[in-house]
Amino acid sequence: RGKTFIFTGPSGTGKTTLARILANEFAGGEGTIANLEEFDAATNSGADAVRAVVGRTHYRAIGASPVKAIIVDEAHRLSATAWTTLLKPIEEPPKHVYWMFCTTEASKIPKTIQTRCLRYDLKEVPEEAIFLLLEKVCKKEQLDITDDILEAITENSGGSPRQALVFLEACL
């Protein structure tokens, strides 16, 4: 159970970012492209695509760390057959493999998978934290944006730091 994770929560709250950070940590801070495979289940939802990924997990990463992290984004889009294909690989992954499933719809992940994973539910980010993020970005990027505009962006971001940053960029 300690090598397979589910990250759930609203869009833009950092599920995939958190998975990438963990992948780098599992690689001892030495993560490279060899240590991380991101799999987009929205466009590759079938069992054959999943089997191909599973096949690649038998090989260790080349470089400073042998760890491989597989991030399955939009995991709720996988077909029932694809999930069945994943049962054994996530229950008994090779020592060097970590699985991370990111989804906005946890209810669509089969219970047989959920019971094999550590689950983390991310929540909408409070407006105060989003405002502070925007201030920090503006300062670092030397952007001259008024607090009124930052407040409007914050209020309309829906608790999503990513959406707030998209709005900020649009304002520029």
Rosetta blueprint (number, residue, H / E / L):
1 R L
2 G L
3 K L
4 T E
5 F E
6 I E
7 F E
8 T E
9 G L
10 P L
11 S L
12 G L
13 T L
14 G L
15 K H
16 T H
17 T H
18 L H
19 A H
20 R H
21 I H
22 L H
23 A H
24 N H
25 E H
26 F H
27 A L
28 G L
29 G L
30 E L
31 G L
32 T L
33 I L
34 A L
35 N L
36 L E
37 E E
38 E E
39 F E
40 D E
41 A L
42 A L
43 T L
44 N L
45 S L
46 G L
47 A H
48 D H
49 A H
50 V H
51 R H
52 A H
53 V H
54 V H
55 G H
56 R H
57 T L
58 H L
59 Y L
60 R L
61 A L
62 I L
63 G L
64 A L
65 S L
66 P L
67 V L
68 K E
69 A E
70 I E
71 I E
72 V E
73 D E
74 E L
75 A H
76 H H
77 R H
78 L L
79 S L
80 A H
81 T H
82 A H
83 W H
84 T H
85 T H
86 L H
87 L H
88 K H
89 P H
90 I H
91 E H
92 E L
93 P L
94 P L
95 K L
96 H L
97 V E
98 Y E
99 W E
100 M E
101 F E
102 C E
103 T E
104 T L
105 E L
106 A H
107 S H
108 K H
109 I L
110 P L
111 K H
112 T H
113 I H
114 Q H
115 T L
116 R L
117 C L
118 L E
119 R E
120 Y E
121 D E
122 L L
123 K L
124 E L
125 V L
126 P L
127 E H
128 E H
129 A H
130 I H
131 F H
132 L H
133 L H
134 L H
135 E H
136 K H
137 V H
138 C H
139 K H
140 K H
141 E L
142 Q L
143 L L
144 D L
145 I L
146 T L
147 D H
148 D H
149 I H
150 L H
151 E H
152 A H
153 I H
154 T H
155 E H
156 N H
157 S L
158 G L
159 G L
160 S L
161 P H
162 R H
163 Q H
164 A H
165 L H
166 V H
167 F H
168 L H
169 E H
170 A H
171 C H
172 L L
